[in-house]
Amino acid sequence: MTTSPVRINCMQCLHYYVTWDPKFPRGCKAFKFKTSTMPSAAVLFSSGKPCMNFEAKLK
């Protein structure tokens, strides 16, 4: 039995931000990068592990 990795919603993360770059509209302040996909998906793809820097935004 295989388990799928935990999906992290970047829009609920303190480190997520929207950039002005049309080619890379999403960014992560914790990892200091911009991407065209959700940053958590980029982290999962490159490392094989879910993002460990997720911090929920204060409501």
C-alpha positions in Angstrom: 0.0 0.0 0.0 1.4 3.4 -1.0 0.6 6.6 0.7 0.5 9.9 -1.1 2.5 12.8 0.3 0.7 15.5 2.3 -0.5 18.3 0.0 0.3 21.7 1.4 -1.8 24.7 0.5 0.7 27.5 -0.1 -2.1 30.1 0.0 -2.5 29.5 3.7 1.3 29.8 4.4 3.0 32.8 5.8 5.9 32.5 3.3 3.7 32.5 0.2 3.6 35.6 -2.0 2.4 36.7 -5.4 5.2 38.1 -7.7 5.0 40.6 -10.5 6.8 38.2 -12.8 4.2 36.8 -15.3 6.4 33.7 -16.0 6.9 33.0 -12.3 3.8 34.4 -10.5 4.1 32.5 -7.2 6.9 32.7 -4.7 8.2 31.4 -1.4 10.0 33.7 1.0 11.3 30.8 3.2 13.1 29.1 0.2 13.7 32.4 -1.7 12.4 31.3 -5.1 9.7 32.0 -7.6 7.9 29.4 -9.7 5.1 28.9 -12.2 3.5 26.2 -10.0 2.7 26.2 -6.3 5.9 26.4 -4.3 5.0 23.3 -2.3 4.6 21.3 -5.5 8.1 22.5 -6.6 9.6 21.5 -3.3 7.9 18.1 -3.4 9.1 17.5 -7.0 12.7 18.5 -6.3 13.2 16.9 -2.9 10.6 14.1 -2.8 9.4 15.4 0.6 6.6 17.8 1.5 7.5 21.4 2.4 8.9 21.6 5.9 8.7 25.4 6.2 4.9 25.7 6.2 3.6 28.2 8.7 -0.1 29.0 8.9 -1.0 32.6 8.4 -2.5 34.4 11.4 -6.2 34.9 11.1 
